[in-house]
């Protein structure tokens, strides 16, 4: 049994690829600068979207850029 897409923070690009896209988008859109970081009561995809919006807004390193880069690379591969 696999746990891809069920953990946060993502361990690798495959965790990100397995996140529910709608949850990622919802988390990204819901980010507000003064809000607390979403906890485990939110889906991992939601938390990933929120974390990405925070990274985009603040440019503060969060230690996950290597995972983002790897995901971008697999996303650009032709099928």
N, C-alpha and C positions, 0 to 999 in steps of 0.2 A: 504494500500500500504506500502510496506517495503522499507527501505533505506539501508538494509544490503549491505556492499561492496561498498557503494558510499561515505563514509566519511573517512577522514584521519585527525588525527591519529585514529586508530581503537579503538572503545569503549570496545570491548570484542573479544573473540575468534571467534564469529560468523561473525563479520565483516571481519576478516582475511579469514575465510573459504569461504566467498562470493567473495573475490577479484579474478580477472581474473589471472589465473596462469601464462599465457604468459606475462602479464604485470609485475607481480612480478619478474619473471626471467629476463626480460629486464631491469628493474630498478636495480636489483642486479648486473647484468653484466655491466651496464653503470656507476656505481659509480666510481668516481675518487676523490682522496683526496683533490685536489684543486678546485673542482667544487662547486658552490653554491648549497644549498639544493633545490631540485626541488619544484616548486610552484604549485598552483592549476591548472595551465595549463597542468599538467600531471595527468594521472589517479591515483586514490587512490592506486591501486595495484602496480603501478610503484613506487610511493613514498614509499610504504611499503617495496618493494624489495630494493630500494636505502637505506632506513633507516637501514635495516638489514645488508647490506654490510658495511655500515659505523660503525655500532655497532660491527660487527665482526673484522673490521680493527683497530678500535681505542680502543675498550673495555671501552669506556666512557659511563656511564649510560645515558639512555634517558627517563627513567620513564615508559618504556613499557615492561619490562621483565615479569611482572605478566601476561600480555596479551599473550606474546610469550609462556610462560609456559602453560597457559590454552589451547592454540591452540595445542600445542604438545600433551597434554593429550587427547584431543578429537580425534586427528589424530591417536593415537595409539589404540583406542578402536576397538575391532573387529566388523565387520558389522553384 
